[in-house]
Protein backbone atom coordinates (compact mmCIF):
# COMPACT_ATOMS: atom_id res chain seq x y z
CA UNK A 1 0.00 0.00 0.00
CA UNK A 2 0.94 3.66 -0.23
CA UNK A 3 1.40 5.94 2.80
CA UNK A 4 2.54 9.51 3.35
CA UNK A 5 4.64 10.17 6.47
CA UNK A 6 5.12 13.57 8.09
CA UNK A 7 7.84 13.60 10.74
CA UNK A 8 10.97 11.50 10.31
CA UNK A 9 12.36 11.47 13.83
CA UNK A 10 13.29 8.49 16.01
CA UNK A 11 10.05 6.64 15.26
CA UNK A 12 8.69 8.18 12.05
CA UNK A 13 11.76 7.33 10.02
CA UNK A 14 11.85 3.74 11.23
CA UNK A 15 8.14 3.28 10.58
CA UNK A 16 8.82 4.23 6.96
CA UNK A 17 11.76 1.83 6.79
CA UNK A 18 9.72 -1.05 8.20
CA UNK A 19 6.93 -0.39 5.70
CA UNK A 20 9.25 -0.17 2.71
CA UNK A 21 11.04 -3.33 3.80
CA UNK A 22 7.70 -5.13 3.43
CA UNK A 23 7.00 -3.70 -0.01
CA UNK A 24 4.85 -0.67 0.84
CA UNK A 25 5.40 2.67 -0.91
CA UNK A 26 6.06 5.78 1.20
CA UNK A 27 6.18 9.49 0.44
CA UNK A 28 7.91 11.48 3.18
CA UNK A 29 8.25 15.02 4.51
CA UNK A 30 10.08 16.60 7.42
CA UNK A 31 11.17 20.16 8.11
CA UNK A 32 14.71 18.76 8.26
CA UNK A 33 15.75 18.32 4.59
CA UNK A 34 18.57 15.94 5.59
CA UNK A 35 16.09 13.48 7.09
CA UNK A 36 14.02 13.59 3.90
CA UNK A 37 17.05 13.03 1.68
CA UNK A 38 18.26 10.15 3.83
CA UNK A 39 15.01 8.24 3.40
CA UNK A 40 14.90 9.22 -0.26
CA UNK A 41 18.20 7.42 -0.63
CA UNK A 42 16.56 4.32 0.85
CA UNK A 43 13.68 4.34 -1.61
CA UNK A 44 11.09 6.75 -0.24
CA UNK A 45 9.50 9.43 -2.42
CA UNK A 46 10.68 12.82 -1.14
CA UNK A 47 8.51 15.93 -0.75
CA UNK A 48 9.27 19.63 -0.52
CA UNK A 49 6.29 20.51 1.68
CA UNK A 50 2.87 19.18 2.77
CA UNK A 51 1.20 20.15 -0.50
CA UNK A 52 3.90 18.33 -2.45
CA UNK A 53 3.46 15.27 -0.24
CA UNK A 54 -0.27 15.19 -0.94
CA UNK A 55 0.37 15.49 -4.70
CA UNK A 56 2.63 12.42 -4.56
CA UNK A 57 -0.17 10.21 -3.20
CA UNK A 58 -3.00 8.49 -5.05
CA UNK A 59 -6.60 8.75 -3.83
CA UNK A 60 -7.84 7.68 -1.41
CA UNK A 61 -4.79 9.05 0.37
CA UNK A 62 -3.50 8.10 3.81
CA UNK A 63 -1.13 10.47 5.61
CA UNK A 64 0.50 9.54 8.92
CA UNK A 65 1.54 12.41 11.21
CA UNK A 66 4.40 11.44 13.58
CA UNK A 67 5.22 14.69 15.36
CA UNK A 68 5.47 15.90 18.97
CA UNK A 69 2.05 16.26 20.59
CA UNK A 70 0.52 19.70 20.93
CA UNK A 71 0.76 22.71 18.65
CA UNK A 72 3.05 21.08 16.04
CA UNK A 73 0.72 18.14 15.46
CA UNK A 74 -2.35 20.36 15.58
CA UNK A 75 -0.91 22.62 12.87
CA UNK A 76 -0.08 19.66 10.64
CA UNK A 77 -3.56 18.12 11.00
CA UNK A 78 -5.25 21.45 10.28
CA UNK A 79 -3.07 22.02 7.20
CA UNK A 80 -3.81 18.52 5.90
CA UNK A 81 -7.51 19.15 6.43
CA UNK A 82 -7.26 21.91 3.83
CA UNK A 83 -5.14 19.90 1.38
CA UNK A 84 -6.81 16.49 1.38
CA UNK A 85 -10.00 15.40 -0.38
CA UNK A 86 -13.15 13.55 0.73
CA UNK A 87 -12.37 9.91 1.51
CA UNK A 88 -8.75 10.60 2.43
CA UNK A 89 -7.39 9.62 5.86
CA UNK A 90 -5.26 11.41 8.45
CA UNK A 91 -3.47 9.20 10.99
CA UNK A 92 -2.00 10.70 14.15
CA UNK A 93 0.55 8.21 15.46
CA UNK A 94 2.07 10.50 18.09
CA UNK A 95 1.08 11.00 21.71
CA UNK A 96 -1.82 13.42 21.32
CA UNK A 97 -4.41 13.95 24.04
CA UNK A 98 -7.41 11.75 23.21
CA UNK A 99 -9.75 14.73 23.68
CA UNK A 100 -8.02 16.45 20.76
CA UNK A 101 -8.67 13.36 18.65
CA UNK A 102 -12.40 13.53 19.35
CA UNK A 103 -12.50 17.19 18.29
CA UNK A 104 -10.38 16.66 15.17
CA UNK A 105 -12.46 13.68 14.02
CA UNK A 106 -15.62 15.76 14.29
CA UNK A 107 -14.09 18.72 12.42
CA UNK A 108 -12.71 16.56 9.63
CA UNK A 109 -15.91 14.54 9.28
CA UNK A 110 -17.61 17.75 8.09
CA UNK A 111 -15.23 17.60 5.11
CA UNK A 112 -15.68 13.83 4.71
CA UNK A 113 -12.02 13.30 5.67
CA UNK A 114 -11.42 10.29 7.91
CA UNK A 115 -9.34 10.45 11.11
CA UNK A 116 -7.48 7.66 12.90
CA UNK A 117 -5.56 7.94 16.18
CA UNK A 118 -2.84 5.34 16.71
CA UNK A 119 -1.14 4.92 20.07
CA UNK A 120 2.29 3.66 19.03
CA UNK A 121 4.64 1.84 21.40
CA UNK A 122 8.02 0.47 20.45
CA UNK A 123 10.44 3.37 20.62
CA UNK A 124 13.75 3.11 18.83
CA UNK A 125 13.46 -0.69 18.76
CA UNK A 126 10.35 -0.72 16.58
CA UNK A 127 12.15 -1.18 13.27
CA UNK A 128 13.26 -4.67 14.26
CA UNK A 129 10.77 -5.65 16.98
CA UNK A 130 7.67 -4.03 15.51
CA UNK A 131 5.27 -1.53 17.06
CA UNK A 132 2.40 -2.25 19.42
CA UNK A 133 -0.50 -0.29 17.89
CA UNK A 134 -3.66 0.87 19.69
CA UNK A 135 -5.99 2.14 16.96
CA UNK A 136 -9.05 4.35 17.27
CA UNK A 137 -11.19 6.23 14.76
CA UNK A 138 -13.05 5.46 11.54
CA UNK A 139 -13.49 1.66 11.45
CA UNK A 140 -13.82 1.37 7.66
CA UNK A 141 -10.57 3.27 7.13
CA UNK A 142 -8.80 1.14 9.73
CA UNK A 143 -9.92 -2.00 7.91
CA UNK A 144 -8.78 -0.61 4.55
CA UNK A 145 -5.35 0.20 5.99
CA UNK A 146 -4.99 -3.14 7.74
CA UNK A 147 -1.95 -4.14 5.60
CA UNK A 148 -0.11 -1.07 6.93
CA UNK A 149 -0.86 -1.87 10.57
CA UNK A 150 -0.12 -5.56 10.08
CA UNK A 151 3.33 -4.77 8.69
CA UNK A 152 4.17 -2.38 11.53
CA UNK A 153 2.99 -4.71 14.31
CA UNK A 154 5.32 -7.36 15.80
CA UNK A 155 3.15 -10.33 14.80
CA UNK A 156 2.58 -13.39 16.96
CA UNK A 157 6.28 -14.25 16.98
CA UNK A 158 7.53 -16.71 19.58
CA UNK A 159 5.34 -15.54 22.48
CA UNK A 160 3.29 -18.37 23.95
CA UNK A 161 -0.42 -18.12 23.17
CA UNK A 162 -2.63 -17.14 26.10
CA UNK A 163 -4.80 -20.08 27.26
CA UNK A 164 -8.47 -19.55 26.44
CA UNK A 165 -7.94 -17.21 23.48
CA UNK A 166 -8.20 -19.79 20.70
CA UNK A 167 -11.78 -18.88 19.76
CA UNK A 168 -11.37 -15.09 19.94
CA UNK A 169 -11.40 -13.22 16.63
CA UNK A 170 -8.90 -10.46 17.34
CA UNK A 171 -5.66 -9.02 16.00
CA UNK A 172 -4.41 -8.39 19.56
CA UNK A 173 -2.12 -11.45 19.41
CA UNK A 174 -0.40 -9.89 16.42
CA UNK A 175 0.34 -6.68 18.31
CA UNK A 176 -2.28 -4.30 16.91
CA UNK A 177 -5.92 -3.70 17.81
CA UNK A 178 -8.85 -1.54 16.78
CA UNK A 179 -10.04 -0.16 20.11
CA UNK A 180 -13.11 1.86 19.07
CA UNK A 181 -14.16 5.39 18.05
CA UNK A 182 -11.94 8.45 17.74
CA UNK A 183 -9.71 9.00 20.76
CA UNK A 184 -9.88 5.45 22.07
CA UNK A 185 -6.48 4.49 20.63
CA UNK A 186 -4.70 7.36 22.31
CA UNK A 187 -6.72 6.82 25.51
CA UNK A 188 -5.45 3.22 25.73
CA UNK A 189 -1.89 4.39 24.95
CA UNK A 190 -2.20 7.12 27.59
CA UNK A 191 -3.02 4.59 30.30
CA UNK A 192 -0.30 2.28 28.91
CA UNK A 193 2.23 5.06 29.52
CA UNK A 194 0.84 5.75 32.99
CA UNK A 195 1.41 2.07 33.84
CA UNK A 196 4.88 2.33 32.30
CA UNK A 197 5.69 5.11 34.79
CA UNK A 198 4.69 2.87 37.69
CA UNK A 199 6.64 -0.17 36.46
CA UNK A 200 9.76 1.88 35.85
CA UNK A 201 9.48 3.48 39.29
CA UNK A 202 9.19 0.06 40.98
CA UNK A 203 12.38 -1.19 39.31
CA UNK A 204 14.19 2.06 40.06
CA UNK A 205 13.27 2.09 43.76
CA UNK A 206 14.02 -1.61 44.25
CA UNK A 207 17.47 -1.33 42.68
CA UNK A 208 18.14 1.81 44.73
CA UNK A 209 17.51 -0.24 47.88
CA UNK A 210 19.94 -2.90 46.66
CA UNK A 211 22.56 -0.22 46.03
CA UNK A 212 21.92 1.52 49.36
CA UNK A 213 22.60 -1.57 51.48
CA UNK A 214 26.35 -0.95 50.98
CA UNK A 215 26.23 2.34 52.91
CA UNK A 216 28.23 2.72 56.11
CA UNK A 217 25.07 3.51 58.09
CA UNK A 218 24.10 -0.15 57.65
CA UNK A 219 25.62 -2.46 60.30
CA UNK A 220 28.71 -4.19 58.92
CA UNK A 221 27.23 -7.67 59.24
CA UNK A 222 24.26 -6.62 57.06
CA UNK A 223 26.22 -4.54 54.61
CA UNK A 224 26.38 -6.09 51.13
CA UNK A 225 28.26 -4.95 48.06
CA UNK A 226 25.81 -6.12 45.40
CA UNK A 227 26.47 -6.17 41.67
CA UNK A 228 23.32 -4.63 40.18
CA UNK A 229 24.30 -5.50 36.62
CA UNK A 230 24.49 -9.17 37.58
CA UNK A 231 21.29 -9.04 39.66
CA UNK A 232 19.22 -7.52 36.85
CA UNK A 233 20.68 -10.12 34.49
CA UNK A 234 19.76 -12.84 37.02
CA UNK A 235 16.17 -11.59 37.28
CA UNK A 236 15.81 -11.76 33.50
CA UNK A 237 16.19 -15.56 33.76
CA UNK A 238 12.96 -17.08 35.04
CA UNK A 239 11.99 -14.41 37.59
CA UNK A 240 8.37 -13.30 37.95
CA UNK A 241 9.53 -9.67 37.62
CA UNK A 242 11.11 -10.24 34.19
CA UNK A 243 10.05 -7.80 31.47
CA UNK A 244 11.40 -5.76 28.59
CA UNK A 245 11.96 -2.84 30.99
CA UNK A 246 14.11 -5.13 33.12
CA UNK A 247 16.00 -6.19 29.97
CA UNK A 248 16.71 -2.53 29.25
CA UNK A 249 17.78 -1.89 32.85
CA UNK A 250 20.22 -4.79 32.61
CA UNK A 251 21.62 -3.35 29.38
CA UNK A 252 22.05 0.12 30.91
CA UNK A 253 23.80 -1.27 34.01
CA UNK A 254 26.07 -3.52 31.94
CA UNK A 255 27.15 -0.47 29.93
CA UNK A 256 27.47 1.91 32.91
CA UNK A 257 27.26 0.12 36.31
CA UNK A 258 27.25 3.35 38.34
CA UNK A 259 25.09 5.22 35.79
CA UNK A 260 27.64 8.02 35.82
CA UNK A 261 26.46 9.09 32.40
CA UNK A 262 23.04 10.07 33.76
CA UNK A 263 22.09 13.04 35.92
CA UNK A 264 18.74 11.62 37.04
CA UNK A 265 16.68 14.40 35.46
CA UNK A 266 13.55 12.59 34.20
CA UNK A 267 11.00 14.29 31.96
CA UNK A 268 7.34 13.30 31.76
CA UNK A 269 5.86 13.20 28.27
CA UNK A 270 2.28 14.20 29.11
CA UNK A 271 0.48 10.87 29.11
CA UNK A 272 1.29 10.26 32.78
CA UNK A 273 -0.40 13.53 33.75
CA UNK A 274 -3.39 12.83 31.51
CA UNK A 275 -3.76 9.36 33.02
CA UNK A 276 -4.02 10.84 36.52
CA UNK A 277 -6.51 13.44 35.28
CA UNK A 278 -8.65 10.67 33.75
CA UNK A 279 -8.46 8.74 37.03
CA UNK A 280 -9.67 11.78 38.94
CA UNK A 281 -12.56 12.22 36.50
CA UNK A 282 -13.50 8.54 36.95
CA UNK A 283 -12.83 8.54 40.73
CA UNK A 284 -10.36 5.67 40.31
CA UNK A 285 -7.59 5.56 42.96
CA UNK A 286 -4.13 5.51 41.36
CA UNK A 287 -1.67 5.65 44.25
CA UNK A 288 1.26 4.05 42.43
CA UNK A 289 0.85 5.90 39.13
CA UNK A 290 0.45 9.26 40.91
CA UNK A 291 3.55 8.70 43.03
CA UNK A 292 5.56 7.73 39.94
CA UNK A 293 4.53 10.94 38.19
CA UNK A 294 5.41 13.10 41.21
CA UNK A 295 8.82 11.43 41.44
CA UNK A 296 9.55 12.64 37.92
CA UNK A 297 8.72 16.16 39.01
CA UNK A 298 11.05 15.83 42.01
CA UNK A 299 13.86 14.43 39.88
CA UNK A 300 14.35 17.85 38.33
CA UNK A 301 15.49 19.19 41.70
CA UNK A 302 17.17 16.32 43.61
CA UNK A 303 18.64 13.33 41.79
CA UNK A 304 18.89 9.83 43.27
CA UNK A 305 20.31 6.61 41.83
CA UNK A 306 16.71 5.50 41.23
CA UNK A 307 16.10 8.55 39.07
CA UNK A 308 19.31 7.90 37.13
CA UNK A 309 17.97 4.43 36.40
CA UNK A 310 14.66 5.89 35.21
CA UNK A 311 16.58 8.15 32.86
CA UNK A 312 18.68 5.21 31.68
CA UNK A 313 15.57 3.13 30.89
CA UNK A 314 14.01 6.00 28.93
CA UNK A 315 17.17 6.32 26.84
CA UNK A 316 17.28 2.56 26.24
CA UNK A 317 13.70 2.14 24.96
CA UNK A 318 12.95 5.54 23.47
CA UNK A 319 16.27 7.22 22.76
CA UNK A 320 15.30 10.03 25.16
CA UNK A 321 18.24 12.29 25.96
CA UNK A 322 18.52 14.24 29.21
CA UNK A 323 18.18 18.02 28.87
CA UNK A 324 21.50 19.81 28.54
CA UNK A 325 22.47 21.90 31.52
CA UNK A 326 22.29 25.60 30.87
N, C-alpha and C positions, 0 to 999 in steps of 0.2 A: 504494500500500500504506500501511499504518498502522505508525507507529513511535513508541515512547516514548524520550525523550532525557533523561538525567540528567547535568547539567553543561553550562552554557551559557557557557563561557569563550571564549577566542580561536577555538578550533576547533569546539566543540560547537554554539555558536550558529549558526555559518556552515554547518555540516552540515545543521542544521534548515532554514535558509533555502534551501540548494540543493535539498533534498528537496521543500520546499513549492513552489518555483518550477517543479518538474517534475510537480506534481499530487499528490504524496504528502501524507498526513495525519500530523501530528505532535502528540503530547502532550508537554509539557515540564515539568521541575522543576529548580530550583537553589536552594541555600540563600540566594541573593541575590534577594529578591522583585523588585527592579527589573529584573533580567535576565529573569525570567519574564514580567513585565508587558510588557516591550519586545517580546518575541516573540509574546505574546498579541495585541498590537496589529498584528502582521504576519500573523496568521491561525492561529497555533498554539493548541492547547487547553492552558490553564494548569492547574497542579496545586498543591495546598497542601503535599503531602508525598508520600513514595513510595507509600503506600497509596492515596492519591487518584489518583496517576498510573496505577497498575495498574487501578483501577476505570474509568478513562477508555478503556481499551483493550479491543478484542474478541479473544476467543480464536481461534486460538492467538496469544498476545501475543509481541511482540519488543521488548525494552528495551535500549537502547544506553547504556552507562556511559562517559562521557567526562570522567574526573576524574584528578587527579594520581596517579601510581602509588604503591603502598604502602598504608598503613593506611586512607586515605580510600576508595580503590577497594575494598579488601577488605571494609570495613564495608558499602558499598553492595551488593556482590554477595551477601554473607551475608544482608542484610536482604531483598533480592529473592528469595533462595532460600526464605524463609519466606512471602512474599506471593504468589508465582506458582504456577501449576498445572501438572500434567503436560502436556507438549507445548509449553509456553512456552519462549522463548529469551532468554538473557542474552548480550549482545554487549559485550565489553570492547574499546573502541577506543583506549584510552590506551597508555601505554608500560610495561605490567606486565612483570615477569620471567616468561619462558616457563615456568619451573618452577611458578610459582603457577597458571598456566593449567592445567597437567596436573592439579594437585591439585584445583582448583575443578571441573574437568570431571568428575572421578571422584566428588566429593562430590555434585554436582548430579544426576549420572546416577542415583544411588540414589533420587532423587525424581522421576525421569523428566523433569527439566528440562534442556533442551539448552544448551550453552555454545559460544560462538564467540569467538575472539580475533582482532582485526583490527589489524595494524600499519598505522597511518595516517600518510602523509607528504603534506605540502602546506602546512602552516603557515597563516599568515594569508592566503595567496593562494588557498586551496582553493576558496573560494566561486566565483571566476571560472575558475580553471584546472582545478579538479577535484582529487581526492585519489587518490594512488597507494595501493592497498589490498592488503595481504598477509594472506590470510584462512586461519585454521586452525580446526579444531573439527569439529562434527557436519556431515557432508557433506550430508545430506538437508535440514537447516535452511538451510545455505548456498545450496543450489539453490532452496529456496522463497523466500528473501529476495533472489534475484538481481536483481529490479527495483530494490531499494534500492541495492545495490552498483553496479549499472550506471549509475544516476543520479549517484552520488557520484564515480565514476571520470572521468578526463578524456576517455575515448573515443580513437579512433584519431587524430582531428584531422588536422593537416597534416604530421605526422612521416612521413618516408619509410619504407616497409615494409622490414624486414630481408630481404635476399636469402636464399632457402632456407626461408622460413617459410610459404610458401603452402599447404602441405598439413597444417600443424599445426592441430589442433583445440584452441584455447586462447583464453582471454579476456585473456591477458597484453598483447596489442597494444592493448587497450582501457583498460589501466591498472589492472586488478584481477585477482587470481589466487587460486584455492583452492590452498593449499600442502600440506595434509595434516592429520593429526590435531591434537588440542588442543595448543597451544603452538607449533606450527610457524609460524603467522603472526607472532607476536611474536618468535620466534627469527630469522626472516628480517629483520624490521624492526630487531632488535637489531644484527645484522651490518651492515645498511644504515647505521645511525647510526655504527657504528664506522668504516666507510669514509668517511662524511661528515666525521668528525673529521680523518682523514688528508688528504682533499682540501682542506679548509679550511686545514689547517696548511701544506700545500704552497704555496697561494696567498699566505698570510700571510707566510711566510718569504721567498718570491721577491720580493714587493713591498717587504719590509723591506730586502732587498739593493739594490733599485733606489733606494730612498730614501737608504740609507746611503752611496751613492757620492758624494754631495754633501758629505760631511764633510771638514774641513780636514786630517785625517790622510791623506787620499788625495792623491797628487801632483797638482798643479794641472792638468797636461796630461791626466790621466785622471779628472778631477773633472767630473761631469755633473749639471746641475740638471734632473732629469727630471719631467715632469708625469704623475703616476700616474693621475689621472683620464683623461687622454687615452690613456695606454698600455693601461689596462684596457678602454677603449672600442675601441681598435685591435684588441686580442686577441679581442674579441667577433666580429670580422668576418673569418671564414675561418680563424682559427687553430686548430691541433689541440688547444689547451688551452681552447677555448670550452666554456662550461657555464652552467647556471642560477646556480651559485654565483659565477661570474665576472660574470654579469649583475648580480647583487646587489652585488658588490664595486664595480663601476663606478657603480652608483646611489649607494652610500654615499659614494664618493670625489667624485662630482659634487656631492653635497649638502654635504659637509664634507671638503675636500681634505686637511686636516691631522688629521682625526678628533679634533678638540679636544673634541667632545661625548662622547668615550668614555674611560674610565679604563684599559681593558685587562683588567679583571677578568672572567674567562671561567668560567662554571659548567660542570659536566658533568652531564648529565641522568640518568645511570645506565647507559644502554645501552652506552656506551663501556667502562665498567668490566666489565660483564657479557660483552661481546665478548672482552675479554682473558682473562677467567676461562674462557670456553668454549674459547679457543685453547689455554690451558694444559692443560685437561682432554683436548683432542684432540692435544696435542703439535704444534700448528701454529705455526711462527714468525711473529710479527706485529710486526716491528721498527718499521714506520712507524706503525701504529695505536697501539702502546704509547707511542711517543715523543710522539704527538699528545695522548694522554690525560695524560701527565706534564706536558706544557707547560701544560695547563689548570690543573693543580695549582699550578705555579710562578707562573702569572699572578696568583694571589691575593696574591703577595708582592712581585713585581718586574715592572712593566708595560713592555712594549716596543711599538713601533709595530705589529709583527706581531700582538700580542695585542689591540691596539685594533681592528685589522681583523677579527680573529676575532669580537670582540664586535659590531662593526658588521654582519657577515654574519648573525649570529644574530638581531639585531634586524630585519634586512631580511626574512628568510624566516619567522621564527617569532614576531616581536613580542616577543622576550625583552628585558627591561629589566635593566640592571646593578643589583646590590644598592645600596641607599642607604648612604652612609657613616654610621657611628654617631657 
